[in-house]
Amino acid sequence: MPRLVVISNRVAVPKARGVPGAQGGLAGALNASLKSNGGIWFGWSGQEAEQFTGSINYVRSDEGVTTATIDLEHQDVEEYYNGYANSTLWPLLHYRIDLTKYEREFAKGYERVNERFAQSVLPLVEPDDQVWVHDYHLLPLGERLRSHGLNNKIGFFLHTPWPPTNLFVSLPYHERLVRSMLHYDLLGFQCDAWLDSFLHYCWKELGATVDYDTGAITFEGRTTIARAYPIGIDFEFFTAKGNTGEARQAQQRLLSSTRHRAAMIGVDRLDYSKGLPERMEGIARFFDRYPEKARDLVFIQIAPPSREDIGSYQDIRATLEQKAGQINGARSDVDVVPIRYVNRGYSQEELYGFYRGSRIGLVTPLRDGMNLVAKEYVAAQDPDDPGVLILSRFAGAAQQLDCDGEGALLINPHSADDISHNIHIALEMPLAERKARFDKMITSVREENVQRWAENFIGDLASTGS
């Protein structure tokens, strides 16, 4: 089996900027695939250097995964990471054109850092390696690697949504960016909706020949394959957390503290794409309509901060704190507080316990590539007394967890009425229906796991032409 070289912005090394934990999200997925195939994980260390040198820091883990990282200059971080990646691409890819900043210096920094990634990783790539590039930070990296003569098979996976063509064309030099992506052999998207948007762009804006059945995009004599690969969780690894004392203790803490009220939980990075203010509006509507339910239901929102250097993230934190305070001010009593807002992170063991102790999982992003929290919530449930998942229809996970209307309760996260109505349905749902819906979802979560995701992508990459 060919060795795997994974390239991403984030690398799970200690103190790496933006890494939510050793097994969080992207980190857990990449570690799982690297352990299976062997190889190197290359990216930014999260550290800043006075001057970029390209010097590589190596760390080899006990599980055989070698990480190779580089430090970036302060200007690189501001223009590439805080700038183009997170102030231009991230909001645009999540349909938030109102928050998208178009700055020439951001774009220059983005191209400069992608070139630095290419030059730094090239000496590490052996002739038979497969190269797997990840996420919106590195869209043009494949083209940069090709320009330096790399002929290996190179795949790319996008963890975010891809917006409709009429939104994406607002990006200056959008054609140039997508042209660079067509130097990959294989492009992966989280679900059919994001894939279809990308294929439509290539057909309409580039005039490429697009085969919607196979995902083949032929442009300027080169063919790239684009397909949907829904990412999953490491099911066995995560469910094993339930056997730990830390998980059982966390579940008991939650149950004892809620005093026989049903717990509803949300776990999200503090990000405007997660629909947190809209979620609070829906919960406020629920308590307005059913004021007596303040003694039956407590909502726990866990929202670790992220990207705190960016103004829009500071704004979302202030808004969320204000809305939580308003709801509690209106609905609290001396012995009842309907909302607990926690601005910190927890271990996976603790989260497992919190999920298992919660009657409702509330996952309401305005737009999300996949959303693994939804799948973790399902995986943590007690099959004999499972909770109910309320899920935004605009999350990639909705395609798998809807289960033909018999799995998660799908909602429009922009509608406070829809959120309120489905909270009431979930709270009153009989055990038989909860078990039937859980049985549908757990099959998908167990079978469509991260190992299958990686195997499918890597297997397809091996069969492409380079």
Salt bridges, closest charged atoms under 4 A:
GLU48 OE2 - ARG17 NH2 3.46
GLU48 OE1 - HIS74 ND1 3.17
GLU63 OE2 - LYS35 NZ 3.84
GLU73 OE2 - ARG116 NH2 3.69
ASP76 OD1 - ARG112 NE 2.90
ASP76 OD2 - ARG116 NH1 2.52
GLU79 OE1 - ARG112 NH2 2.89
ASP98 OD2 - ARG96 NH2 2.89
GLU105 OE2 - LYS108 NZ 3.67
GLU111 OE1 - ARG176 NH2 2.88
GLU115 OE1 - ARG144 NH1 2.79
GLU115 OE2 - HIS148 NE2 2.72
GLU126 OE2 - ARG3 NH2 3.89
ASP129 OD2 - ARG3 NH2 2.66
GLU143 OE1 - ARG144 NE 2.96
ASP185 OD2 - ARG146 NH2 2.74
ASP185 OD1 - ARG222 NH2 3.21
GLU205 OE2 - LYS204 NZ 3.54
GLU220 OE2 - ARG179 NH1 2.77
ASP268 OD1 - ARG279 NH1 2.64
ASP271 OD2 - ARG269 NH1 3.52
ASP271 OD2 - ARG307 NH1 3.41
GLU281 OE2 - LYS323 NZ 2.37
ASP288 OD1 - ARG331 NH2 2.92
ASP296 OD2 - LYS293 NZ 3.83
GLU308 OE2 - ARG317 NH1 3.64
ASP309 OD2 - ARG17 NH1 3.25
GLU321 OE2 - ARG317 NE 3.17
ASP333 OD2 - ARG295 NH2 3.34
ASP335 OD1 - ARG295 NH2 3.14
GLU349 OE2 - LYS241 NZ 2.93
GLU350 OE2 - ARG253 NH1 3.92
ASP368 OD2 - LYS274 NZ 2.93
ASP382 OD1 - ARG356 NH2 3.86
ASP385 OD1 - ARG359 NH2 3.98
ASP385 OD1 - ARG434 NH1 2.74
GLU406 OE1 - LYS440 NZ 3.25
ASP417 OD1 - ARG285 NH1 2.58
ASP417 OD1 - ARG289 NH2 2.74
GLU428 OE2 - LYS293 NZ 2.91
GLU433 OE2 - ARG437 NE 2.97
GLU448 OE2 - ARG452 NH1 3.15
ASP460 OD2 - ARG227 NH1 3.23
